[in-house]
Amino acid sequence: TVLARHMLDDTVSENLKYVALLWGEFVTEIRWFWDQGISLPRMPPTLTADDMAHVDMDACHVYQKLQLLNICIRKKKLAAADPSIDRAQLEFDLTLLLDAQRSS
């Protein structure tokens, strides 16, 4: 049993290393999309026809966060493309969006 426990500890430790490596690669990839201002691939549009943000509340928490990130990327692109957009209003809109997400 001591040998089995030791082997199990090694296996868990190795698995955690792989999970950490995978998570690091995932975050690096997501950051690249943010830095480039490119929407995440294979994600449905998160803005409705009237430009209101829509997050699927039936989806898992990680998917909801990815949808929020897509909304932020779109808002960032709009702000960069149109200098007349009020930066304070844009930040206020994003804060409201994130607060609504946290409350759900």
ABEGO torsion letter per residue (X at the ends): XAAAAAAAAAAAAAAAAAAAAAAAAAAAAAAAAAAAGBBBBGBBBABBAAGBBBBBAABBAAAAAAAAAAAAAAAAAAAAABAABBAAAAAAAAAAAAAAAAAX
